[in-house]
């Protein structure tokens, strides 16, 4: 209140001693006071000067923001310059429906209507004639014209870094020269793998039960026995890709599962990696980790930080292998027959590890291709 009182008293004093130099000018012919541009001083420091605009300035600002092209009673040709009209008519008279798909509001049936209209009535000569096209009225035409003049720039595809899904870091040329890989998934009671070559053909795809996993006191000898049984069945390949689980160390409830995963992972690394006599030898690592979250994002299986089942994606890949000439991945007929009922909704056959092994192999080749393009 004291600020307002001090402000009003200062205005009154200025009006009294300075005549018409106050905030309001004296009324003329009994009219209301007319607001004009003045500077208000801050009542606290008396140094800041705040300009106050008059009504004429405010009205000019409001009128300048209006867009005449949105007025229905104004000709469309009057809204644009001659160069802009030529650019718009050039596209509408020559573009195909697929080329018009990049224009806002000109996809699907509207683009076909444009082609049919110009084929029947000849090329467009004025912008106003465009509203005769079915489904294109005045407001829609304005949006189309503005989209032609200001096309939306396509976002540049971000190049995927190899280190974001493969660990440890290896030279890209080694991975690109590989003829085949074995994708390994460790579950709570089984290990699954998928052997896939560079031509995206499944060479082997199976899983083995491990009865000693998560049993008793986690005996190292029992774990070694189960892992060795699996290694005896694994096919030979250039690289062995082991899934890197995304279980957080801070999640104490899943600590036994995390310890189990790390134990099996360490054993696979130790038993599959050849022992090089010379550490400086130019030999690539044979065993690599692939991030589970990277595979989930690649196939759109992530919900927040959790990954959902990939059974539906695998069923789709198996169907495409039969119905399409160039499928995403090729399955031998015997594997299609063997696993055709393994990934049905509500199935209790426990095929999650098989699904993850296949999806990891497909994601490896596809992400490698995307990161190099």
matplotlib code that plots the C-alpha trace (Angstrom):
import matplotlib.pyplot as plt

x = [0.0, 2.8, 4.2, 0.9, 0.4, 3.9, 3.4, 0.1, 1.5, 4.4, 2.1, -0.1, 2.9, 4.3, 0.9, 0.6, 4.0, 4.6, 1.2, 0.6, 3.8, 2.2, 0.9, -2.4, -2.9, -5.7, -9.0, -10.1, -13.7, -14.8, -13.5, -11.7, -8.0, -5.9, -3.1, 0.2, 3.7, 5.4, 8.1, 7.3, 10.0, 10.5, 9.3, 12.0, 15.2, 14.0, 16.4, 14.6, 12.4, 9.5, 7.9, 4.1, 2.7, -0.3, -3.4, -2.3, 0.9, -1.1, -3.6, -0.8, 0.9, -2.3, -3.2, 0.3, 0.0, -3.1, -2.7, -4.7, -4.4, -6.7, -9.5, -12.1, -13.2, -9.7, -8.4, -5.7, -3.6, -3.5, -1.9, 1.3, 3.9, 4.3, 7.4, 5.5, 2.5, 4.8, 6.5, 3.1, 1.6, 4.8, 4.5, 0.7, 0.9, 3.9, 4.2, 3.1, 0.9, 4.0, 5.8, 2.8, 2.9, 5.5, 3.2, 1.0, -2.7, -1.9, -1.6, -3.8, -7.1, -6.4, -3.2, -5.2, -7.9, -5.3, -4.0, -7.5, -8.5, -5.5, -5.8, -9.4, -9.3, -5.7, -3.0, -3.8, -3.4, -4.4, -4.3, -8.0, -8.7, -7.2, -10.2, -12.3, -10.5, -12.6, -11.6, -9.5, -11.3, -9.9, -8.4, -7.0, -5.5, -3.7, -2.1, -1.1, 0.4, 2.4, 3.7, 4.9, 6.7, 8.1, 8.7, 9.4, 13.0, 13.5, 15.5, 18.9, 19.2, 21.6, 24.4, 24.5, 27.8, 29.1, 30.2, 26.7, 25.6, 28.8, 31.4, 34.4, 35.2, 36.5, 37.5, 34.5, 36.3, 36.6, 32.8, 32.0, 34.3, 32.6, 30.8, 28.6, 27.9, 26.4, 24.0, 23.9, 21.2, 21.5, 18.3, 17.6, 17.5, 18.7, 21.0, 19.7, 21.6, 21.0, 23.7, 23.1, 25.3, 25.9, 23.2, 20.6, 20.0, 19.4, 21.9, 21.1, 18.6, 18.1, 18.3, 19.6, 18.2, 20.7, 19.4, 22.1, 21.3, 20.0, 20.0, 21.4, 24.5, 25.5, 28.3, 31.0, 31.6, 27.9, 27.8, 30.9, 29.3, 26.2, 28.1, 30.6, 27.7, 26.3, 29.8, 30.1, 27.0, 27.8, 28.7, 31.8, 31.5, 33.7, 32.1, 30.1, 27.7, 26.6, 23.7, 24.6, 21.7, 20.3, 19.6, 20.7, 23.2, 21.1, 18.1, 18.7, 15.6, 17.1, 20.7, 20.7, 19.6, 22.2, 24.9, 23.8, 23.9, 27.3, 28.7, 27.5, 28.6, 32.1, 32.3, 31.3, 33.9, 36.6, 35.8, 35.0, 37.8, 41.0, 44.2, 46.6, 50.2, 51.1, 48.9, 50.1, 48.9, 46.5, 43.7, 40.2, 38.3, 36.1, 33.5, 31.5, 28.8, 25.6, 23.4, 20.0, 18.4, 19.9, 18.1, 14.9, 15.0, 15.8, 12.6, 10.5, 10.2, 11.1, 8.5, 10.3, 13.4, 11.8, 11.8, 8.7, 8.5, 9.7, 7.6, 5.2, 8.2, 9.7, 6.3, 6.2, 9.7, 8.9, 5.7, 7.6, 10.2, 7.5, 5.3, 7.8, 10.5, 13.0, 12.3, 14.2, 15.7, 15.5, 14.5, 15.1, 11.9, 12.8, 13.2, 9.9, 8.2, 10.0, 9.1, 5.9, 3.9, 6.5, 5.8, 2.0, 0.2, 0.0, 2.4, 4.2, 7.0, 9.4, 10.6, 11.7, 15.4, 15.0, 13.3, 15.9, 18.7, 17.3, 16.4, 19.9, 21.4, 19.2, 19.8, 23.5, 23.6, 21.1, 22.7, 26.1, 24.7, 23.0, 26.2, 28.3, 25.8]
y = [0.0, 2.4, 1.9, 2.8, 5.8, 7.1, 6.6, 8.5, 11.3, 11.7, 11.8, 14.4, 16.6, 16.3, 17.3, 20.3, 21.8, 20.7, 21.4, 18.7, 16.7, 14.1, 10.7, 12.0, 15.0, 17.4, 16.5, 18.5, 19.4, 17.2, 13.9, 11.3, 11.6, 10.4, 8.0, 8.8, 7.4, 8.3, 6.8, 5.6, 5.7, 2.9, 4.1, 2.0, 3.2, 6.1, 5.0, 2.4, 3.9, 1.8, 3.0, 2.9, 2.5, 4.4, 2.8, 3.6, 1.6, -1.3, -1.4, -1.3, -4.2, -6.3, -5.5, -6.3, -9.9, -10.7, -13.1, -12.0, -15.4, -16.8, -14.5, -16.4, -13.3, -12.6, -14.1, -16.7, -15.2, -11.9, -13.6, -14.6, -13.0, -14.0, -16.1, -17.9, -18.5, -20.0, -22.3, -23.6, -24.1, -25.8, -28.5, -29.0, -29.3, -31.7, -33.7, -37.3, -38.5, -40.0, -36.7, -34.8, -37.1, -34.8, -31.8, -31.3, -32.1, -33.4, -37.1, -40.0, -39.2, -35.4, -36.0, -38.3, -35.7, -33.1, -35.4, -36.4, -32.7, -31.5, -34.5, -33.7, -29.8, -29.1, -27.6, -25.1, -21.5, -19.7, -20.6, -19.8, -22.7, -25.2, -24.9, -26.6, -29.8, -32.1, -32.0, -28.8, -25.7, -22.3, -23.0, -26.4, -24.8, -22.2, -24.8, -26.8, -23.7, -22.7, -26.3, -26.2, -22.9, -24.0, -27.8, -29.7, -30.7, -34.4, -35.2, -36.6, -40.2, -40.4, -42.8, -45.5, -45.9, -49.4, -49.1, -48.5, -52.1, -54.1, -54.6, -54.7, -52.3, -54.0, -52.9, -52.7, -54.5, -57.7, -57.7, -57.0, -59.8, -62.4, -65.2, -66.2, -65.6, -67.5, -65.5, -66.9, -66.2, -67.3, -68.0, -69.0, -72.7, -73.0, -71.6, -70.9, -70.0, -69.1, -69.6, -67.1, -66.4, -63.1, -63.9, -63.8, -67.5, -69.5, -72.4, -73.7, -72.7, -74.6, -74.5, -76.9, -77.3, -76.6, -78.5, -77.1, -73.4, -71.5, -74.7, -75.3, -73.3, -72.4, -74.9, -73.8, -77.4, -77.9, -74.7, -75.7, -79.1, -77.5, -74.8, -77.4, -79.5, -76.5, -75.7, -79.2, -78.6, -75.1, -74.8, -73.1, -69.4, -66.3, -64.5, -65.6, -62.8, -63.1, -61.0, -58.4, -58.3, -55.0, -55.9, -53.1, -53.9, -51.7, -54.0, -56.2, -58.3, -59.7, -60.0, -63.8, -63.7, -61.1, -63.2, -66.2, -64.3, -62.9, -66.3, -68.0, -65.0, -65.2, -68.9, -68.5, -65.8, -68.0, -71.2, -69.7, -67.1, -68.7, -68.2, -66.0, -66.5, -62.9, -60.1, -57.8, -60.2, -58.6, -61.1, -59.9, -61.0, -64.0, -63.4, -60.2, -58.7, -57.2, -54.9, -56.3, -52.9, -52.1, -55.2, -54.2, -50.7, -52.0, -54.1, -51.7, -54.0, -51.5, -50.1, -47.6, -49.4, -52.9, -55.2, -57.1, -60.5, -60.9, -63.9, -62.0, -60.5, -64.0, -65.3, -62.5, -63.2, -66.9, -66.0, -63.5, -66.2, -68.2, -65.5, -62.9, -63.2, -61.2, -61.8, -60.2, -63.6, -67.1, -70.2, -73.8, -75.7, -78.2, -75.3, -73.8, -77.1, -77.7, -74.3, -73.4, -73.9, -72.9, -69.2, -69.1, -66.8, -68.5, -71.2, -72.8, -74.3, -71.6, -70.2, -66.8, -67.6, -69.0, -65.8, -63.6, -65.5, -65.1, -61.4, -60.7, -62.2, -60.3, -57.0, -57.6, -57.6, -54.9, -52.5, -53.2, -52.3, -49.1, -48.0, -48.2, -46.4]
z = [0.0, 0.8, -2.7, -4.3, -2.0, -2.8, -6.5, -6.6, -4.5, -6.9, -9.9, -8.2, -7.4, -10.9, -12.4, -10.0, -10.7, -14.3, -15.8, -18.4, -17.9, -15.6, -16.5, -17.7, -19.9, -19.0, -20.6, -23.6, -24.2, -21.3, -22.7, -20.6, -20.0, -22.9, -22.3, -23.9, -23.8, -20.4, -18.3, -14.8, -12.2, -9.7, -6.3, -4.5, -6.2, -8.4, -11.2, -13.3, -16.1, -17.4, -20.6, -20.9, -24.4, -25.7, -27.1, -30.7, -30.2, -28.8, -31.6, -34.2, -32.6, -32.5, -36.1, -37.3, -36.0, -38.0, -40.9, -43.9, -45.6, -43.0, -43.9, -46.0, -47.9, -49.3, -52.6, -52.1, -54.9, -53.1, -50.0, -51.8, -54.0, -57.7, -56.9, -54.1, -56.4, -59.1, -56.6, -55.3, -58.7, -60.0, -57.3, -57.6, -61.4, -61.6, -58.3, -58.1, -55.1, -53.4, -53.8, -52.3, -49.3, -47.7, -47.8, -44.8, -45.3, -48.8, -48.1, -49.1, -50.9, -51.2, -53.3, -55.6, -55.9, -57.0, -59.7, -60.9, -61.0, -63.0, -65.4, -66.1, -66.1, -67.0, -64.8, -62.1, -63.3, -60.0, -56.4, -56.1, -58.5, -56.0, -53.7, -56.5, -55.7, -53.5, -49.8, -50.3, -49.0, -48.2, -44.8, -45.9, -49.0, -47.0, -44.8, -47.9, -49.6, -46.5, -46.1, -49.7, -49.1, -45.8, -46.0, -42.8, -42.7, -42.1, -39.0, -39.8, -38.7, -35.8, -36.4, -33.8, -32.0, -31.8, -28.2, -27.1, -27.7, -28.0, -25.2, -25.1, -27.9, -31.0, -34.5, -36.8, -39.6, -37.5, -36.9, -40.6, -41.7, -39.5, -41.4, -38.5, -34.8, -31.9, -29.7, -26.1, -23.5, -19.9, -18.1, -14.5, -15.4, -19.1, -21.7, -25.2, -28.4, -32.0, -34.7, -37.5, -40.5, -42.3, -44.9, -42.0, -42.1, -38.9, -38.8, -35.3, -32.7, -29.4, -25.6, -22.9, -19.4, -16.6, -13.5, -11.1, -11.7, -8.7, -6.6, -3.1, -2.3, -5.8, -6.0, -8.5, -9.6, -10.3, -12.4, -14.3, -15.1, -16.6, -18.5, -19.9, -21.1, -23.1, -24.5, -25.9, -28.0, -29.3, -33.0, -34.1, -35.0, -35.4, -32.4, -29.4, -28.3, -24.6, -23.3, -20.8, -18.2, -17.2, -13.6, -11.3, -8.5, -6.1, -6.5, -3.5, -4.1, -7.3, -6.0, -6.1, -9.8, -10.6, -8.9, -10.9, -14.2, -13.5, -12.6, -15.7, -17.8, -16.3, -17.0, -20.6, -21.1, -19.5, -21.4, -24.8, -25.1, -26.5, -24.4, -26.3, -25.5, -26.5, -25.1, -27.9, -30.7, -33.1, -32.5, -31.9, -28.8, -29.5, -26.8, -26.6, -24.5, -26.1, -24.0, -23.3, -23.4, -26.8, -28.3, -26.5, -27.9, -31.4, -31.5, -29.5, -26.5, -23.8, -21.4, -19.3, -18.0, -18.3, -21.3, -22.4, -24.1, -27.7, -28.5, -30.7, -32.7, -33.2, -34.4, -36.9, -38.1, -38.6, -40.6, -42.8, -43.5, -45.2, -46.8, -48.0, -50.8, -48.8, -45.2, -42.3, -41.4, -43.0, -41.1, -42.3, -42.7, -39.9, -37.4, -38.4, -37.8, -34.5, -33.0, -34.7, -31.5, -29.0, -28.8, -28.7, -26.2, -22.8, -23.8, -20.8, -22.8, -21.6, -24.9, -23.7, -23.8, -27.3, -28.4, -26.8, -28.4, -31.9, -31.4, -30.1, -33.3, -35.6, -33.7, -33.8, -37.6, -38.1, -35.5, -37.0, -40.5, -39.1, -37.3, -40.4, -42.7]

ax = plt.figure().add_subplot(projection="3d")
ax.plot(x, y, z, "-o")
ax.set_aspect("equal")
plt.show()
